[in-house]
Amino acid sequence: MFLRIALFILAFIGIFNSNSSFVKSPYKNYEFKYVQYFESFSFLKIKASAPTSGFCEKCGSRIYRVGCLCSSIGNHREGPNPSSSVEDSHSGRRDSNSRKDSKSRRDSKSRKDSKSRKDSKSRTTSRSRSGSRSRSGSKSRSGSRSRSQSPKDSKEQTTSTTTQHPLSKIKDPAVKLRLKSEKSSGIQNFKSVINDIKASIDDLLSKLIMECSLLFTPQFSALDVEELKEELMEMLTGFAGLKFLRQSHIPFLMAKEELNKLQGKNGLTIEELEEMLELCLTISYTIIDDLASIFDKKAKIRELKQEIQILMDLN
């Protein structure tokens, strides 16, 4: 039934095409809309696009039953020209021949390029192997020479450092001998002072353990005397670099806020406990200062030894 209706509409459109122009013109736009609509159905596409025996004068295409479809989109081409078709055929043959020639040239060129790349790669590989062997040999030889010359280089470096030091300007042997004697005496004095400071630190540690045993934290109060000395020295040495500071709290002593826990024990009041804590803090700070003094004097000893070495190298 639907097919009959579609065929009836096509016949109706054909009647309008066969009529005069005054009937056709008002419905020309609708005609192309109907054609576009019917062409969307596969079973009507053949009938709607059936060709006629005529050709379009503008584009040269075959005219269909509903007219030239090119006119609806404005895509007109120039009509076919026999001479141009002949020229096109000749040009097509020329193009095919030129494509064949260019392809053969490209193939031959690619073969030559691949061959040249292989040759260059093999030459480069051989050169790199020989170069690496030569470089490794020269490197080993130069390394052995550098190792054999390393004492000389170190001596030259020491000499350059010596010439930069103010003591290098001294030429009088008597002056150099006197300076070496003075610096050696200074080293001995520093060592003697360090020994005295160590003895003082040992006495202060004994006093700290005896006077402050009540104020030690549980971690330290459970240790014996020797272990406690080692732990206290390790702890106080960590503060030696901060001798210019005053710590508000020493880790192995109870804080001032915790003294109320000890109030009433051993018959001590809170004031007496505070005085004991102040004494323990003072002893701890003194040990810290003494340790820092030892570090400074050891640095001075190293400096004096370097100066003596410079004076000996100038001989």
C-alpha positions in Angstrom: 0.0 0.0 0.0 2.8 2.4 0.9 4.6 1.6 -2.4 1.5 2.5 -4.3 1.2 5.8 -2.6 4.9 6.6 -3.3 4.4 5.7 -7.0 1.4 7.9 -7.2 3.3 10.8 -5.8 6.1 10.2 -8.3 3.6 10.2 -11.2 2.1 13.4 -9.8 5.6 15.0 -9.9 6.1 13.8 -13.4 2.9 15.6 -14.5 4.2 18.8 -13.1 7.5 18.3 -15.0 5.6 17.8 -18.3 3.5 21.0 -17.8 4.4 24.5 -18.8 6.9 26.6 -16.9 4.3 28.7 -15.0 3.1 25.6 -13.3 6.6 24.2 -12.7 8.4 27.2 -11.4 6.5 27.8 -8.1 6.9 24.1 -7.1 10.6 23.7 -8.2 12.0 24.0 -4.6 9.4 21.5 -3.3 10.2 19.2 -6.1 13.9 18.8 -5.0 12.8 18.4 -1.4 10.5 15.5 -2.4 13.4 14.0 -4.3 15.7 14.2 -1.3 13.0 12.7 0.9 12.3 9.8 -1.5 16.0 9.1 -2.0 16.3 8.3 1.6 14.3 5.2 1.1 16.2 2.3 -0.4 13.3 0.9 -2.4 12.5 4.2 -4.0 16.0 5.3 -4.7 16.3 3.6 -8.1 13.0 5.1 -9.4 13.7 8.6 -8.1 17.1 8.7 -9.7 16.3 7.0 -13.0 18.4 8.6 -15.7 17.1 10.1 -19.0 18.7 10.3 -22.4 19.8 14.0 -22.0 22.9 15.6 -20.5 23.1 18.8 -18.5 24.5 21.8 -20.5 26.2 23.2 -17.5 28.0 20.3 -15.9 27.8 17.6 -18.6 26.2 15.1 -16.2 23.3 12.9 -17.3 19.9 14.4 -16.4 17.7 12.3 -14.1 13.9 12.1 -14.3 13.7 14.9 -11.7 16.3 17.0 -13.4 20.0 17.6 -12.9 20.8 17.1 -9.3 24.0 19.2 -9.6 21.9 22.3 -10.0 20.5 21.9 -6.5 23.9 22.3 -4.8 25.5 24.6 -7.4 28.2 22.1 -8.3 28.3 22.6 -12.1 31.3 21.3 -14.1 32.3 22.1 -17.6 31.1 19.7 -20.2 33.4 17.0 -21.5 35.7 17.8 -24.3 36.9 15.0 -26.6 40.3 16.6 -27.1 40.7 17.1 -23.4 39.8 13.4 -22.8 42.5 12.4 -25.3 45.0 14.7 -23.6 44.0 13.3 -20.3 44.6 9.8 -21.6 48.1 10.8 -22.9 48.9 12.6 -19.7 47.7 9.6 -17.7 50.1 7.4 -19.6 52.9 9.9 -19.1 52.1 10.1 -15.4 52.2 6.3 -15.1 55.5 6.2 -16.9 56.9 8.9 -14.8 55.7 7.2 -11.6 57.4 4.0 -12.7 60.6 5.8 -13.5 60.5 7.7 -10.2 59.8 4.5 -8.3 62.7 2.7 -10.0 65.0 5.7 -9.2 63.8 5.7 -5.6 64.4 1.9 -5.3 67.9 2.2 -6.7 68.7 5.2 -4.5 67.4 3.4 -1.4 69.5 0.4 -2.2 72.5 2.6 -2.6 71.8 4.5 0.6 71.3 1.3 2.6 74.6 -0.1 1.2 76.4 3.1 2.0 75.0 3.2 5.5 76.1 -0.4 6.1 79.6 0.4 4.8 79.8 3.5 6.9 78.5 1.7 9.9 81.0 -1.1 9.5 83.8 1.5 9.1 82.6 3.4 12.1 82.4 0.3 14.2 85.9 -0.8 13.3 87.2 2.7 14.0 85.4 2.9 17.3 86.9 -0.5 18.3 90.4 0.5 17.4 89.8 4.0 19.0 88.6 2.4 22.2 91.6 0.1 22.3 93.9 3.0 21.7 92.2 5.1 24.2 92.2 2.4 26.8 95.9 1.8 26.2 96.7 5.4 26.4 94.5 5.8 29.5 96.2 2.9 31.2 99.6 4.3 30.3 98.7 7.8 31.4 97.1 6.4 34.6 100.3 4.6 35.4 102.3 7.7 34.8 99.9 9.7 37.0 100.2 7.2 39.7 104.0 7.2 39.5 103.9 11.0 39.6 101.4 11.3 42.4 104.0 11.7 45.2 105.6 14.5 43.2 102.2 16.2 42.7 101.4 15.9 46.4 104.8 17.4 47.2 104.2 20.3 44.8 100.7 20.9 46.4 102.3 21.0 49.8 104.9 23.4 48.6 102.3 25.7 47.1 100.4 25.6 50.4 103.6 26.3 52.3 104.5 29.3 50.1 101.0 30.8 50.8 101.5 30.7 54.6 103.0 33.8 56.3 105.7 31.6 57.9 107.0 30.8 54.4 108.5 34.3 54.3 110.9 33.5 57.1 114.4 32.9 55.8 116.6 33.1 58.9 117.3 29.6 60.2 117.7 30.8 63.8 114.3 32.4 63.7 112.7 29.3 62.3 114.4 27.2 65.0 113.1 29.5 67.7 109.6 29.4 66.3 109.6 25.7 66.2 110.7 25.5 69.8 108.0 28.0 70.9 105.3 26.1 69.1 106.4 22.8 70.5 106.3 24.3 73.9 102.8 25.7 73.2 101.6 22.2 72.3 103.0 20.7 75.5 101.3 23.5 77.5 97.9 22.8 75.8 98.3 19.1 76.5 99.0 19.8 80.2 96.0 22.1 80.5 93.8 19.4 78.8 94.9 16.8 81.3 94.1 19.2 84.2 90.7 19.9 82.7 90.0 16.2 82.4 90.9 15.7 86.0 88.6 18.5 87.0 85.8 17.0 84.9 86.3 13.7 86.7 86.0 15.4 90.1 82.9 17.3 89.0 81.3 14.1 87.8 81.9 12.4 91.1 80.5 15.5 92.9 77.5 15.5 90.5 76.8 11.8 91.3 77.2 12.3 95.0 75.2 15.5 95.4 72.5 15.0 92.8 71.6 11.3 93.1 68.2 12.3 94.4 67.4 14.4 91.3 68.4 11.9 88.6 65.6 10.6 86.4 64.7 6.9 86.8 66.6 6.0 83.6 69.9 7.3 85.1 69.3 6.5 88.8 69.2 2.8 88.0 72.9 2.7 86.7 76.0 2.0 88.8 78.7 4.7 89.2 80.9 3.8 86.2 78.0 3.4 83.8 76.5 6.6 85.1 79.7 8.4 84.5 79.8 7.2 80.9 76.2 8.1 80.3 76.7 11.6 81.8 79.8 12.3 79.8 78.1 11.2 76.6 75.1 13.4 77.4 77.2 16.5 78.5 79.5 16.2 75.5 76.5 16.6 73.2 76.0 20.0 74.9 79.7 21.0 74.6 79.2 22.8 71.3 76.5 24.9 72.8 78.6 26.3 75.7 77.4 29.9 74.9 73.8 28.7 75.6 72.3 28.0 78.9 69.9 25.1 78.7 66.8 25.5 80.8 66.8 21.8 81.5 69.3 19.0 81.6 67.9 15.7 80.4 69.3 13.5 83.2 67.9 15.8 86.0 64.4 16.3 87.1 62.7 19.5 86.1 61.8 22.1 88.6 58.1 21.4 88.1 58.6 17.8 89.2 60.3 18.6 92.5 57.0 18.4 94.4 57.2 14.6 93.9 60.3 14.6 96.1 58.9 16.9 98.8 58.9 15.3 102.2 61.5 12.6 101.3 64.7 12.7 103.3 63.3 15.6 105.3 63.9 18.1 102.5 61.6 21.0 101.8 60.8 22.3 98.3 63.3 25.2 98.8 66.1 22.9 99.7 65.3 20.8 96.6 65.4 23.9 94.4 68.9 24.8 95.9 70.1 21.2 95.2 68.8 21.5 91.6 70.5 24.8 91.1 73.8 23.3 92.3 73.4 20.3 90.0 72.7 22.5 87.0 75.8 24.7 87.8 78.0 21.6 88.0 76.6 20.3 84.7 77.2 23.7 83.0 80.8 23.7 84.3 81.5 20.3 82.8 80.0 21.4 79.5 82.3 24.5 79.4 85.3 22.4 80.3 84.6 19.9 77.5 84.2 22.8 75.0 87.6 24.2 76.3 89.2 20.8 75.6 87.9 20.9 72.0 89.2 24.4 71.5 92.7 23.5 72.8 92.8 20.4 70.6 92.1 22.6 67.6 95.0 24.9 68.7 97.3 21.9 69.0 96.5 20.8 65.4 97.1 24.3 64.2 100.5 24.5 65.9 101.5 21.1 64.4 100.7 22.4 60.9 102.9 25.5 61.5 105.8 23.4 62.7 105.4 21.2 59.6 105.6 24.3 57.4 108.7 25.5 59.1 110.3 22.1 58.6 109.4 22.0 54.9 111.3 25.3 54.4 114.6 23.8 55.3 
